[in-house]
Amino acid sequence: MPVGRPPKFKKLNVFSRRVNEYFKTAQEPFTIAGLCLFLGLSYEGLREYEAKEEFSATVKEAKLKIEDHINKKGLTGAYNSNMVQFNLKNNFGWKDKQEIEHSGDYQINFIRK
């Protein structure tokens, strides 16, 4: 006997149709939280669908659309840059990258006063 709640979406075509409806009917900004609410899922529920081979590509494409939307709005100044940065780092794995080049000879001069 199965344990736990039965899956909300059993067929990929129903799930995909609902995801597409989100992007057609929801008001901007598109967010992962908004997608979850529209689908009637928690974050964990969405992650569970992403882990299922059959549903994985649909979830990944939806997340990519949301990431692209936020990135473009941030680049055009339509959204607050701090919020865009926070969102992209925390929800999409973006990172600040700092490169420090160490080349050449180093010389340390001590001056006595």
Summary of the structure (lengths in Angstrom):
residues: 113
radius of gyration: 22.0
end to end distance: 84.6
largest distance: 84.6
contacts: 229
relative contact order: 0.10
helix: 59%
strand: 0%
